[in-house]
């Protein structure tokens, strides 16, 4: 079958290890099933994999991709949940210390077919296209959990989304607006600030700009470049929910005095559960909110999508189609 594979690692030139071509059909263990992929979306995780982050050399060659939507073995339209927990794990699978994502320990979704545990298949409503559904399992599920599970936000609360433009940030803006929150967003780029308003942000600001109000929560995926602004933007008792550090994990000053004196909460968040993915799918079906797709390209042109993501010239999700 055709697949998009990591063959080697390179931190300086990650695309040098990307190979497009034939791979063996997936092996299907007991309790697993196969999904015929119709669409799959790119994540920064895929680029990091090509740099050797989260993927071990002994696992190569590895088919990349965490997200997919397609048909199960019975022809049903489904969405694939990317978090694979241990067979004996019960409860929140994101807390399983032995969990992994597709394309880390198990072959990923950038292929004609992917094998997944049967419990990792969620029904796709007819109202969502395959391209839209393929955007949900990583970026949109991460955003959903950040806002409504870890953040505990409710209608009427005010939230700040740092770094509008990426897949998680655009999902945060759309979902927060659909959930009745007041949404503020930042970006260094004027065009991205304009698009954030179109997505549903009530107000937009340059990165680091002082806000006119203190917010109930900040959704943080950037890290070092925005951390101090995030902490200073919170009301007393507010929370920063962090799911990524795209500008780097190290901090010169974490503003610990602000955190303890104002009794702020710092909450980590990663991916989401099968139940949360099902709730997210239901929310989109009910509200009509849809993922913003930057571009959809055939899977055999996957290198173009990786290059665009590496160059940062993206607003929304890049989707590979078959």
Secondary structure, DSSP 4 states (H G I P E B T S, - for coil): -EEEEE-S--SS-GGGGEEEEE-PPPP--TTEEEEEEEEEE--HHHHHHHTTSS--GGG-SEE--S--EEE-TTS-EEEE--EE--TT--S-GGG-TT-EEBTTTB--SSBSEEEEEGGGEEEPPTTS-HHHHTTIIIIIHHHHIIIIIIS---TT-EEEE-STTSHHHHHHHHHHHHTT-EEEEEES-HHHHHHHHHHT-SEEEETTPPPSS-EEEEEE-S-TTTHHHHHHTEEEEEEEEE---TT-S--S---HHHHHHTT-EEEE--S--HHHHHHHHHHHHHH---PPEEEEEEGGGHHHHHHHHHHT--SSEEEEE-
